[in-house]
Amino acid sequence: MTLRQCPYDGSPIIADAYAGGFVVVHCDRCGGQWELHNALIRRVRTPDAETVQRARAEVERRRTGIRAVPAPAEQQAG
Ligand SMILES: [Zn+2]
């Protein structure tokens, strides 16, 4: 299995290969880091939850083609 995109936010991830078949991949966006060895994937560093949420919302927006519409100004009572 190849990890080419961050499973959390879909960003392209950077892979560094090491001796012994180890590959360390990391995502610049959310800071997540994984270690690949043969068919095993181990998460080394947990991605930043807030960044992942934001990135996911962005991906969703791009996919659905919905543009952020500025909310109508609400009149303040009193
Ligand atoms: Zn990521």
PDB file of the backbone (N, CA, C, O) and the ligand in Angstrom, with CONECT records:
HET     ZN  A 101       1
ATOM      1  N   MET A   1       0.841  -1.186   0.000  1.00  0.00           N
ATOM      2  CA  MET A   1       0.000   0.000   0.000  1.00  0.00           C
ATOM      3  C   MET A   1       0.880   1.241   0.000  1.00  0.00           C
ATOM      4  O   MET A   1       1.874   1.325   0.721  1.00  0.00           O
ATOM      5  N   THR A   2       0.492   2.186  -0.816  1.00  0.00           N
ATOM      6  CA  THR A   2       1.239   3.433  -0.838  1.00  0.00           C
ATOM      7  C   THR A   2       0.379   4.550  -0.285  1.00  0.00           C
ATOM      8  O   THR A   2      -0.814   4.653  -0.570  1.00  0.00           O
ATOM      9  N   LEU A   3       1.003   5.353   0.488  1.00  0.00           N
ATOM     10  CA  LEU A   3       0.325   6.489   1.065  1.00  0.00           C
ATOM     11  C   LEU A   3       0.801   7.718   0.297  1.00  0.00           C
ATOM     12  O   LEU A   3       1.949   8.143   0.429  1.00  0.00           O
ATOM     13  N   ARG A   4      -0.081   8.270  -0.491  1.00  0.00           N
ATOM     14  CA  ARG A   4       0.334   9.408  -1.303  1.00  0.00           C
ATOM     15  C   ARG A   4      -0.369  10.687  -0.879  1.00  0.00           C
ATOM     16  O   ARG A   4       0.052  11.798  -1.200  1.00  0.00           O
ATOM     17  N   GLN A   5      -1.438  10.489  -0.159  1.00  0.00           N
ATOM     18  CA  GLN A   5      -2.195  11.639   0.322  1.00  0.00           C
ATOM     19  C   GLN A   5      -2.419  11.477   1.804  1.00  0.00           C
ATOM     20  O   GLN A   5      -2.540  10.364   2.316  1.00  0.00           O
ATOM     21  N   CYS A   6      -2.471  12.575   2.466  1.00  0.00           N
ATOM     22  CA  CYS A   6      -2.751  12.524   3.892  1.00  0.00           C
ATOM     23  C   CYS A   6      -4.164  11.976   4.089  1.00  0.00           C
ATOM     24  O   CYS A   6      -5.114  12.504   3.511  1.00  0.00           O
ATOM     25  N   PRO A   7      -4.315  10.924   4.897  1.00  0.00           N
ATOM     26  CA  PRO A   7      -5.650  10.355   5.115  1.00  0.00           C
ATOM     27  C   PRO A   7      -6.578  11.311   5.859  1.00  0.00           C
ATOM     28  O   PRO A   7      -7.789  11.095   5.907  1.00  0.00           O
ATOM     29  N   TYR A   8      -6.024  12.340   6.422  1.00  0.00           N
ATOM     30  CA  TYR A   8      -6.836  13.261   7.215  1.00  0.00           C
ATOM     31  C   TYR A   8      -7.330  14.454   6.426  1.00  0.00           C
ATOM     32  O   TYR A   8      -8.494  14.840   6.539  1.00  0.00           O
ATOM     33  N   ASP A   9      -6.451  15.042   5.625  1.00  0.00           N
ATOM     34  CA  ASP A   9      -6.864  16.246   4.923  1.00  0.00           C
ATOM     35  C   ASP A   9      -6.661  16.182   3.416  1.00  0.00           C
ATOM     36  O   ASP A   9      -6.960  17.143   2.709  1.00  0.00           O
ATOM     37  N   GLY A  10      -6.150  15.047   2.914  1.00  0.00           N
ATOM     38  CA  GLY A  10      -6.024  14.886   1.478  1.00  0.00           C
ATOM     39  C   GLY A  10      -4.872  15.648   0.843  1.00  0.00           C
ATOM     40  O   GLY A  10      -4.765  15.717  -0.381  1.00  0.00           O
ATOM     41  N   SER A  11      -4.015  16.216   1.671  1.00  0.00           N
ATOM     42  CA  SER A  11      -2.866  16.939   1.140  1.00  0.00           C
ATOM     43  C   SER A  11      -1.815  15.957   0.651  1.00  0.00           C
ATOM     44  O   SER A  11      -1.723  14.841   1.162  1.00  0.00           O
ATOM     45  N   PRO A  12      -1.030  16.356  -0.327  1.00  0.00           N
ATOM     46  CA  PRO A  12       0.074  15.491  -0.746  1.00  0.00           C
ATOM     47  C   PRO A  12       1.064  15.350   0.405  1.00  0.00           C
ATOM     48  O   PRO A  12       1.383  16.329   1.080  1.00  0.00           O
ATOM     49  N   ILE A  13       1.540  14.147   0.622  1.00  0.00           N
ATOM     50  CA  ILE A  13       2.456  13.951   1.738  1.00  0.00           C
ATOM     51  C   ILE A  13       3.857  13.676   1.233  1.00  0.00           C
ATOM     52  O   ILE A  13       4.057  13.238   0.100  1.00  0.00           O
ATOM     53  N   ILE A  14       4.811  13.939   2.089  1.00  0.00           N
ATOM     54  CA  ILE A  14       6.215  13.795   1.748  1.00  0.00           C
ATOM     55  C   ILE A  14       6.728  12.485   2.328  1.00  0.00           C
ATOM     56  O   ILE A  14       6.525  12.196   3.507  1.00  0.00           O
ATOM     57  N   ALA A  15       7.389  11.702   1.497  1.00  0.00           N
ATOM     58  CA  ALA A  15       7.889  10.413   1.937  1.00  0.00           C
ATOM     59  C   ALA A  15       9.409  10.401   1.944  1.00  0.00           C
ATOM     60  O   ALA A  15      10.055  10.834   0.990  1.00  0.00           O
ATOM     61  N   ASP A  16       9.959   9.904   3.023  1.00  0.00           N
ATOM     62  CA  ASP A  16      11.403   9.747   3.134  1.00  0.00           C
ATOM     63  C   ASP A  16      11.700   8.266   3.337  1.00  0.00           C
ATOM     64  O   ASP A  16      11.205   7.643   4.277  1.00  0.00           O
ATOM     65  N   ALA A  17      12.511   7.716   2.448  1.00  0.00           N
ATOM     66  CA  ALA A  17      12.836   6.302   2.540  1.00  0.00           C
ATOM     67  C   ALA A  17      14.123   6.106   3.331  1.00  0.00           C
ATOM     68  O   ALA A  17      15.086   6.856   3.174  1.00  0.00           O
ATOM     69  N   TYR A  18      14.121   5.095   4.176  1.00  0.00           N
ATOM     70  CA  TYR A  18      15.291   4.798   4.974  1.00  0.00           C
ATOM     71  C   TYR A  18      15.725   3.362   4.734  1.00  0.00           C
ATOM     72  O   TYR A  18      14.978   2.548   4.191  1.00  0.00           O
ATOM     73  N   ALA A  19      16.932   3.077   5.146  1.00  0.00           N
ATOM     74  CA  ALA A  19      17.453   1.730   4.983  1.00  0.00           C
ATOM     75  C   ALA A  19      16.606   0.748   5.782  1.00  0.00           C
ATOM     76  O   ALA A  19      16.088   1.091   6.844  1.00  0.00           O
ATOM     77  N   GLY A  20      16.467  -0.458   5.279  1.00  0.00           N
ATOM     78  CA  GLY A  20      15.704  -1.468   5.982  1.00  0.00           C
ATOM     79  C   GLY A  20      14.248  -1.479   5.576  1.00  0.00           C
ATOM     80  O   GLY A  20      13.437  -2.182   6.177  1.00  0.00           O
ATOM     81  N   GLY A  21      13.911  -0.700   4.557  1.00  0.00           N
ATOM     82  CA  GLY A  21      12.544  -0.711   4.057  1.00  0.00           C
ATOM     83  C   GLY A  21      11.612   0.213   4.807  1.00  0.00           C
ATOM     84  O   GLY A  21      10.396   0.162   4.624  1.00  0.00           O
ATOM     85  N   PHE A  22      12.172   1.045   5.639  1.00  0.00           N
ATOM     86  CA  PHE A  22      11.340   1.992   6.373  1.00  0.00           C
ATOM     87  C   PHE A  22      11.067   3.226   5.530  1.00  0.00           C
ATOM     88  O   PHE A  22      11.963   3.775   4.889  1.00  0.00           O
ATOM     89  N   VAL A  23       9.842   3.636   5.546  1.00  0.00           N
ATOM     90  CA  VAL A  23       9.486   4.876   4.884  1.00  0.00           C
ATOM     91  C   VAL A  23       8.734   5.735   5.891  1.00  0.00           C
ATOM     92  O   VAL A  23       7.750   5.303   6.493  1.00  0.00           O
ATOM     93  N   VAL A  24       9.208   6.924   6.055  1.00  0.00           N
ATOM     94  CA  VAL A  24       8.528   7.842   6.959  1.00  0.00           C
ATOM     95  C   VAL A  24       7.836   8.899   6.117  1.00  0.00           C
ATOM     96  O   VAL A  24       8.472   9.600   5.330  1.00  0.00           O
ATOM     97  N   VAL A  25       6.544   9.003   6.288  1.00  0.00           N
ATOM     98  CA  VAL A  25       5.794  10.003   5.537  1.00  0.00           C
ATOM     99  C   VAL A  25       5.254  11.033   6.513  1.00  0.00           C
ATOM    100  O   VAL A  25       4.889  10.731   7.650  1.00  0.00           O
ATOM    101  N   HIS A  26       5.220  12.251   6.023  1.00  0.00           N
ATOM    102  CA  HIS A  26       4.672  13.285   6.887  1.00  0.00           C
ATOM    103  C   HIS A  26       3.920  14.316   6.067  1.00  0.00           C
ATOM    104  O   HIS A  26       4.209  14.564   4.896  1.00  0.00           O
ATOM    105  N   CYS A  27       2.953  14.896   6.731  1.00  0.00           N
ATOM    106  CA  CYS A  27       2.116  15.891   6.099  1.00  0.00           C
ATOM    107  C   CYS A  27       2.478  17.259   6.668  1.00  0.00           C
ATOM    108  O   CYS A  27       2.434  17.490   7.877  1.00  0.00           O
ATOM    109  N   ASP A  28       2.834  18.148   5.761  1.00  0.00           N
ATOM    110  CA  ASP A  28       3.232  19.487   6.198  1.00  0.00           C
ATOM    111  C   ASP A  28       2.060  20.264   6.747  1.00  0.00           C
ATOM    112  O   ASP A  28       2.211  21.165   7.573  1.00  0.00           O
ATOM    113  N   ARG A  29       0.905  19.901   6.276  1.00  0.00           N
ATOM    114  CA  ARG A  29      -0.267  20.687   6.627  1.00  0.00           C
ATOM    115  C   ARG A  29      -0.749  20.464   8.059  1.00  0.00           C
ATOM    116  O   ARG A  29      -0.900  21.404   8.839  1.00  0.00           O
ATOM    117  N   CYS A  30      -0.981  19.205   8.377  1.00  0.00           N
ATOM    118  CA  CYS A  30      -1.525  18.931   9.706  1.00  0.00           C
ATOM    119  C   CYS A  30      -0.465  18.423  10.674  1.00  0.00           C
ATOM    120  O   CYS A  30      -0.720  18.271  11.869  1.00  0.00           O
ATOM    121  N   GLY A  31       0.712  18.166  10.151  1.00  0.00           N
ATOM    122  CA  GLY A  31       1.782  17.728  11.028  1.00  0.00           C
ATOM    123  C   GLY A  31       1.749  16.250  11.356  1.00  0.00           C
ATOM    124  O   GLY A  31       2.525  15.777  12.186  1.00  0.00           O
ATOM    125  N   GLY A  32       0.853  15.515  10.709  1.00  0.00           N
ATOM    126  CA  GLY A  32       0.771  14.084  10.941  1.00  0.00           C
ATOM    127  C   GLY A  32       1.991  13.375  10.381  1.00  0.00           C
ATOM    128  O   GLY A  32       2.567  13.803   9.381  1.00  0.00           O
ATOM    129  N   GLN A  33       2.376  12.295  11.027  1.00  0.00           N
ATOM    130  CA  GLN A  33       3.539  11.558  10.564  1.00  0.00           C
ATOM    131  C   GLN A  33       3.289  10.068  10.703  1.00  0.00           C
ATOM    132  O   GLN A  33       2.775   9.610  11.723  1.00  0.00           O
ATOM    133  N   TRP A  34       3.655   9.311   9.673  1.00  0.00           N
ATOM    134  CA  TRP A  34       3.446   7.878   9.679  1.00  0.00           C
ATOM    135  C   TRP A  34       4.724   7.176   9.284  1.00  0.00           C
ATOM    136  O   TRP A  34       5.591   7.719   8.599  1.00  0.00           O
ATOM    137  N   GLU A  35       4.799   5.949   9.747  1.00  0.00           N
ATOM    138  CA  GLU A  35       5.952   5.128   9.454  1.00  0.00           C
ATOM    139  C   GLU A  35       5.460   3.901   8.706  1.00  0.00           C
ATOM    140  O   GLU A  35       4.589   3.181   9.194  1.00  0.00           O
ATOM    141  N   LEU A  36       5.996   3.667   7.557  1.00  0.00           N
ATOM    142  CA  LEU A  36       5.583   2.520   6.762  1.00  0.00           C
ATOM    143  C   LEU A  36       6.705   1.495   6.748  1.00  0.00           C
ATOM    144  O   LEU A  36       7.861   1.817   6.475  1.00  0.00           O
ATOM    145  N   HIS A  37       6.347   0.275   7.043  1.00  0.00           N
ATOM    146  CA  HIS A  37       7.318  -0.798   6.978  1.00  0.00           C
ATOM    147  C   HIS A  37       6.612  -2.027   6.447  1.00  0.00           C
ATOM    148  O   HIS A  37       5.710  -2.573   7.081  1.00  0.00           O
ATOM    149  N   ASN A  38       7.041  -2.450   5.267  1.00  0.00           N
ATOM    150  CA  ASN A  38       6.344  -3.503   4.540  1.00  0.00           C
ATOM    151  C   ASN A  38       4.880  -3.109   4.390  1.00  0.00           C
ATOM    152  O   ASN A  38       4.584  -2.092   3.763  1.00  0.00           O
ATOM    153  N   ALA A  39       3.971  -3.877   4.941  1.00  0.00           N
ATOM    154  CA  ALA A  39       2.558  -3.549   4.774  1.00  0.00           C
ATOM    155  C   ALA A  39       1.987  -2.849   5.999  1.00  0.00           C
ATOM    156  O   ALA A  39       0.786  -2.599   6.094  1.00  0.00           O
ATOM    157  N   LEU A  40       2.866  -2.548   6.917  1.00  0.00           N
ATOM    158  CA  LEU A  40       2.390  -1.949   8.158  1.00  0.00           C
ATOM    159  C   LEU A  40       2.498  -0.433   8.135  1.00  0.00           C
ATOM    160  O   LEU A  40       3.490   0.134   7.679  1.00  0.00           O
ATOM    161  N   ILE A  41       1.470   0.193   8.629  1.00  0.00           N
ATOM    162  CA  ILE A  41       1.498   1.643   8.768  1.00  0.00           C
ATOM    163  C   ILE A  41       1.296   1.975  10.237  1.00  0.00           C
ATOM    164  O   ILE A  41       0.329   1.535  10.860  1.00  0.00           O
ATOM    165  N   ARG A  42       2.195   2.736  10.769  1.00  0.00           N
ATOM    166  CA  ARG A  42       2.096   3.106  12.163  1.00  0.00           C
ATOM    167  C   ARG A  42       2.078   4.628  12.248  1.00  0.00           C
ATOM    168  O   ARG A  42       2.883   5.312  11.617  1.00  0.00           O
ATOM    169  N   ARG A  43       1.169   5.125  13.020  1.00  0.00           N
ATOM    170  CA  ARG A  43       1.116   6.566  13.165  1.00  0.00           C
ATOM    171  C   ARG A  43       2.127   6.997  14.208  1.00  0.00           C
ATOM    172  O   ARG A  43       2.124   6.526  15.345  1.00  0.00           O
ATOM    173  N   VAL A  44       2.983   7.900  13.791  1.00  0.00           N
ATOM    174  CA  VAL A  44       4.034   8.361  14.690  1.00  0.00           C
ATOM    175  C   VAL A  44       3.585   9.603  15.430  1.00  0.00           C
ATOM    176  O   VAL A  44       3.746   9.717  16.645  1.00  0.00           O
ATOM    177  N   ARG A  45       3.028  10.519  14.687  1.00  0.00           N
ATOM    178  CA  ARG A  45       2.610  11.774  15.291  1.00  0.00           C
ATOM    179  C   ARG A  45       1.176  12.062  14.889  1.00  0.00           C
ATOM    180  O   ARG A  45       0.828  12.023  13.709  1.00  0.00           O
ATOM    181  N   THR A  46       0.374  12.343  15.851  1.00  0.00           N
ATOM    182  CA  THR A  46      -1.025  12.636  15.590  1.00  0.00           C
ATOM    183  C   THR A  46      -1.151  14.015  14.964  1.00  0.00           C
ATOM    184  O   THR A  46      -0.571  14.987  15.446  1.00  0.00           O
ATOM    185  N   PRO A  47      -1.919  14.085  13.879  1.00  0.00           N
ATOM    186  CA  PRO A  47      -2.095  15.390  13.258  1.00  0.00           C
ATOM    187  C   PRO A  47      -2.874  16.341  14.142  1.00  0.00           C
ATOM    188  O   PRO A  47      -3.630  15.938  15.026  1.00  0.00           O
ATOM    189  N   ASP A  48      -2.665  17.598  13.875  1.00  0.00           N
ATOM    190  CA  ASP A  48      -3.369  18.626  14.625  1.00  0.00           C
ATOM    191  C   ASP A  48      -4.841  18.598  14.254  1.00  0.00           C
ATOM    192  O   ASP A  48      -5.197  18.819  13.096  1.00  0.00           O
ATOM    193  N   ALA A  49      -5.693  18.328  15.224  1.00  0.00           N
ATOM    194  CA  ALA A  49      -7.122  18.117  14.971  1.00  0.00           C
ATOM    195  C   ALA A  49      -7.775  19.338  14.327  1.00  0.00           C
ATOM    196  O   ALA A  49      -8.612  19.207  13.434  1.00  0.00           O
ATOM    197  N   GLU A  50      -7.393  20.497  14.778  1.00  0.00           N
ATOM    198  CA  GLU A  50      -8.019  21.710  14.271  1.00  0.00           C
ATOM    199  C   GLU A  50      -7.654  21.929  12.808  1.00  0.00           C
ATOM    200  O   GLU A  50      -8.499  22.313  11.999  1.00  0.00           O
ATOM    201  N   THR A  51      -6.398  21.682  12.476  1.00  0.00           N
ATOM    202  CA  THR A  51      -5.942  21.843  11.099  1.00  0.00           C
ATOM    203  C   THR A  51      -6.644  20.855  10.183  1.00  0.00           C
ATOM    204  O   THR A  51      -7.025  21.190   9.062  1.00  0.00           O
ATOM    205  N   VAL A  52      -6.811  19.628  10.677  1.00  0.00           N
ATOM    206  CA  VAL A  52      -7.479  18.601   9.893  1.00  0.00           C
ATOM    207  C   VAL A  52      -8.913  19.004   9.598  1.00  0.00           C
ATOM    208  O   VAL A  52      -9.394  18.849   8.476  1.00  0.00           O
ATOM    209  N   GLN A  53      -9.588  19.521  10.608  1.00  0.00           N
ATOM    210  CA  GLN A  53     -10.977  19.952  10.453  1.00  0.00           C
ATOM    211  C   GLN A  53     -11.086  21.034   9.397  1.00  0.00           C
ATOM    212  O   GLN A  53     -11.961  20.995   8.532  1.00  0.00           O
ATOM    213  N   ARG A  54     -10.186  21.997   9.482  1.00  0.00           N
ATOM    214  CA  ARG A  54     -10.210  23.112   8.549  1.00  0.00           C
ATOM    215  C   ARG A  54      -9.928  22.620   7.127  1.00  0.00           C
ATOM    216  O   ARG A  54     -10.594  23.029   6.176  1.00  0.00           O
ATOM    217  N   ALA A  55      -8.948  21.753   6.996  1.00  0.00           N
ATOM    218  CA  ALA A  55      -8.567  21.240   5.684  1.00  0.00           C
ATOM    219  C   ALA A  55      -9.688  20.408   5.085  1.00  0.00           C
ATOM    220  O   ALA A  55      -9.932  20.461   3.880  1.00  0.00           O
ATOM    221  N   ARG A  56     -10.369  19.640   5.927  1.00  0.00           N
ATOM    222  CA  ARG A  56     -11.462  18.809   5.445  1.00  0.00           C
ATOM    223  C   ARG A  56     -12.603  19.672   4.935  1.00  0.00           C
ATOM    224  O   ARG A  56     -13.203  19.375   3.902  1.00  0.00           O
ATOM    225  N   ALA A  57     -12.896  20.719   5.647  1.00  0.00           N
ATOM    226  CA  ALA A  57     -13.958  21.634   5.248  1.00  0.00           C
ATOM    227  C   ALA A  57     -13.613  22.264   3.908  1.00  0.00           C
ATOM    228  O   ALA A  57     -14.478  22.479   3.059  1.00  0.00           O
ATOM    229  N   GLU A  58     -12.338  22.552   3.741  1.00  0.00           N
ATOM    230  CA  GLU A  58     -11.875  23.171   2.502  1.00  0.00           C
ATOM    231  C   GLU A  58     -12.025  22.205   1.333  1.00  0.00           C
ATOM    232  O   GLU A  58     -12.481  22.586   0.255  1.00  0.00           O
ATOM    233  N   VAL A  59     -11.642  20.967   1.554  1.00  0.00           N
ATOM    234  CA  VAL A  59     -11.741  19.942   0.520  1.00  0.00           C
ATOM    235  C   VAL A  59     -13.200  19.737   0.136  1.00  0.00           C
ATOM    236  O   VAL A  59     -13.532  19.623  -1.044  1.00  0.00           O
ATOM    237  N   GLU A  60     -14.058  19.692   1.134  1.00  0.00           N
ATOM    238  CA  GLU A  60     -15.482  19.494   0.920  1.00  0.00           C
ATOM    239  C   GLU A  60     -16.058  20.643   0.101  1.00  0.00           C
ATOM    240  O   GLU A  60     -16.871  20.438  -0.801  1.00  0.00           O
ATOM    241  N   ARG A  61     -15.628  21.832   0.427  1.00  0.00           N
ATOM    242  CA  ARG A  61     -16.109  23.025  -0.262  1.00  0.00           C
ATOM    243  C   ARG A  61     -15.684  22.988  -1.721  1.00  0.00           C
ATOM    244  O   ARG A  61     -16.459  23.336  -2.612  1.00  0.00           O
ATOM    245  N   ARG A  62     -14.460  22.570  -1.956  1.00  0.00           N
ATOM    246  CA  ARG A  62     -13.941  22.524  -3.314  1.00  0.00           C
ATOM    247  C   ARG A  62     -14.688  21.470  -4.130  1.00  0.00           C
ATOM    248  O   ARG A  62     -14.961  21.659  -5.315  1.00  0.00           O
ATOM    249  N   ARG A  63     -15.014  20.346  -3.462  1.00  0.00           N
ATOM    250  CA  ARG A  63     -15.659  19.243  -4.156  1.00  0.00           C
ATOM    251  C   ARG A  63     -17.105  19.585  -4.502  1.00  0.00           C
ATOM    252  O   ARG A  63     -17.577  19.275  -5.596  1.00  0.00           O
ATOM    253  N   THR A  64     -17.781  20.203  -3.598  1.00  0.00           N
ATOM    254  CA  THR A  64     -19.186  20.501  -3.825  1.00  0.00           C
ATOM    255  C   THR A  64     -19.368  21.788  -4.627  1.00  0.00           C
ATOM    256  O   THR A  64     -20.451  22.059  -5.145  1.00  0.00           O
ATOM    257  N   GLY A  65     -18.306  22.569  -4.722  1.00  0.00           N
ATOM    258  CA  GLY A  65     -18.372  23.794  -5.492  1.00  0.00           C
ATOM    259  C   GLY A  65     -19.190  24.881  -4.849  1.00  0.00           C
ATOM    260  O   GLY A  65     -19.602  25.844  -5.496  1.00  0.00           O
ATOM    261  N   ILE A  66     -19.418  24.710  -3.560  1.00  0.00           N
ATOM    262  CA  ILE A  66     -20.186  25.727  -2.849  1.00  0.00           C
ATOM    263  C   ILE A  66     -19.238  26.822  -2.371  1.00  0.00           C
ATOM    264  O   ILE A  66     -18.254  26.570  -1.676  1.00  0.00           O
ATOM    265  N   ARG A  67     -19.562  28.009  -2.757  1.00  0.00           N
ATOM    266  CA  ARG A  67     -18.725  29.127  -2.341  1.00  0.00           C
ATOM    267  C   ARG A  67     -19.281  29.734  -1.064  1.00  0.00           C
ATOM    268  O   ARG A  67     -20.486  29.751  -0.812  1.00  0.00           O
ATOM    269  N   ALA A  68     -18.378  30.210  -0.305  1.00  0.00           N
ATOM    270  CA  ALA A  68     -18.803  30.851   0.939  1.00  0.00           C
ATOM    271  C   ALA A  68     -19.547  32.131   0.607  1.00  0.00           C
ATOM    272  O   ALA A  68     -18.999  33.058   0.011  1.00  0.00           O
ATOM    273  N   VAL A  69     -20.789  32.157   1.002  1.00  0.00           N
ATOM    274  CA  VAL A  69     -21.604  33.341   0.759  1.00  0.00           C
ATOM    275  C   VAL A  69     -21.595  34.190   2.030  1.00  0.00           C
ATOM    276  O   VAL A  69     -21.867  33.696   3.124  1.00  0.00           O
ATOM    277  N   PRO A  70     -21.285  35.443   1.870  1.00  0.00           N
ATOM    278  CA  PRO A  70     -21.279  36.283   3.063  1.00  0.00           C
ATOM    279  C   PRO A  70     -22.666  36.357   3.676  1.00  0.00           C
ATOM    280  O   PRO A  70     -23.660  36.615   2.997  1.00  0.00           O
ATOM    281  N   ALA A  71     -22.702  36.127   4.958  1.00  0.00           N
ATOM    282  CA  ALA A  71     -23.999  36.146   5.654  1.00  0.00           C
ATOM    283  C   ALA A  71     -24.586  37.552   5.645  1.00  0.00           C
ATOM    284  O   ALA A  71     -23.864  38.535   5.807  1.00  0.00           O
ATOM    285  N   PRO A  72     -25.883  37.641   5.457  1.00  0.00           N
ATOM    286  CA  PRO A  72     -26.503  38.966   5.499  1.00  0.00           C
ATOM    287  C   PRO A  72     -26.338  39.611   6.862  1.00  0.00           C
ATOM    288  O   PRO A  72     -26.429  38.959   7.903  1.00  0.00           O
ATOM    289  N   ALA A  73     -26.100  40.863   6.823  1.00  0.00           N
ATOM    290  CA  ALA A  73     -25.857  41.576   8.083  1.00  0.00           C
ATOM    291  C   ALA A  73     -27.088  41.525   8.951  1.00  0.00           C
ATOM    292  O   ALA A  73     -28.185  41.898   8.533  1.00  0.00           O
ATOM    293  N   GLU A  74     -26.893  41.066  10.142  1.00  0.00           N
ATOM    294  CA  GLU A  74     -28.017  40.963  11.055  1.00  0.00           C
ATOM    295  C   GLU A  74     -28.214  42.275  11.800  1.00  0.00           C
ATOM    296  O   GLU A  74     -27.267  42.929  12.238  1.00  0.00           O
ATOM    297  N   GLN A  75     -29.458  42.619  11.919  1.00  0.00           N
ATOM    298  CA  GLN A  75     -29.756  43.863  12.632  1.00  0.00           C
ATOM    299  C   GLN A  75     -29.729  43.572  14.113  1.00  0.00           C
ATOM    300  O   GLN A  75     -30.328  42.614  14.602  1.00  0.00           O
ATOM    301  N   GLN A  76     -29.039  44.402  14.781  1.00  0.00           N
ATOM    302  CA  GLN A  76     -28.944  44.195  16.217  1.00  0.00           C
ATOM    303  C   GLN A  76     -30.108  44.879  16.921  1.00  0.00           C
ATOM    304  O   GLN A  76     -30.409  46.054  16.710  1.00  0.00           O
ATOM    305  N   ALA A  77     -30.739  44.083  17.760  1.00  0.00           N
ATOM    306  CA  ALA A  77     -31.884  44.629  18.496  1.00  0.00           C
ATOM    307  C   ALA A  77     -31.398  45.481  19.658  1.00  0.00           C
ATOM    308  O   ALA A  77     -30.448  45.132  20.358  1.00  0.00           O
ATOM    309  N   GLY A  78     -32.046  46.560  19.835  1.00  0.00           N
ATOM    310  CA  GLY A  78     -31.783  47.423  20.956  1.00  0.00           C
ATOM    311  C   GLY A  78     -30.499  48.186  20.794  1.00  0.00           C
ATOM    312  O   GLY A  78     -30.131  48.968  21.670  1.00  0.00           O
TER     313      GLY A  78
HETATM  314 ZN    ZN A 101      -2.383  16.052   6.825  1.00  0.00          ZN2+
END
